Amino acid sequence: MKTVHITAIAVVITALLNLSAKANGISNGAAPSSKDSLVKIKNIVLVHGAFVDGSGWQPVYTILTRAGYHVSVVQQPLTSFANDLAAVKAVVDIQNGPCILVGHSYGGAIITEAGNDPQVAGLVYIAAHAPAGSGRNGGGQRKAVSFSL
């Protein structure tokens, strides 16, 4: 089990490095213009899947906080999709800058919708559901990195 968590954290950190360069809407591979500055993303919101709770993110939380990130673990109620989405949006709203949403399993469906918030710089799916047609930035391009473990 520990190997999966360590692998997941490596995936998350890699995704953060790739996405932080895109936080200002630089998603087509072009270099930023002189007026653009790269945003260093320090806020990470972890969203668990169904039939579990946020405690499953503890090893990932520990590694990321030790690396200097501000990490929030959402404890969504699992009563309905709307209530789960509201729980994630509430956590996104209290972040002190742009954030990356990380979803596992059913959490992927939630972050897809929550990812429409302008505060969200990117989405990371870890063995997660990524419904089509949502979670797009203003330019219509996905702001996501997907990994399956």
Buried (B, 14 or more C-beta within 10 A) or exposed (E): EEEEBEEBBEBBBEBBEEBBBBBBBBBEEEEEEEEEEEBEBBBBBBBBBBEBEBEBBEBBBEBBEEEEBBBBBBEBEBEEEEEBBBBBBEBBEEBEEBBBBBBBBBBBBBBBBBBBBEBBBBBBBBBBBBEEEBBBBEEEEBBBBBBEE
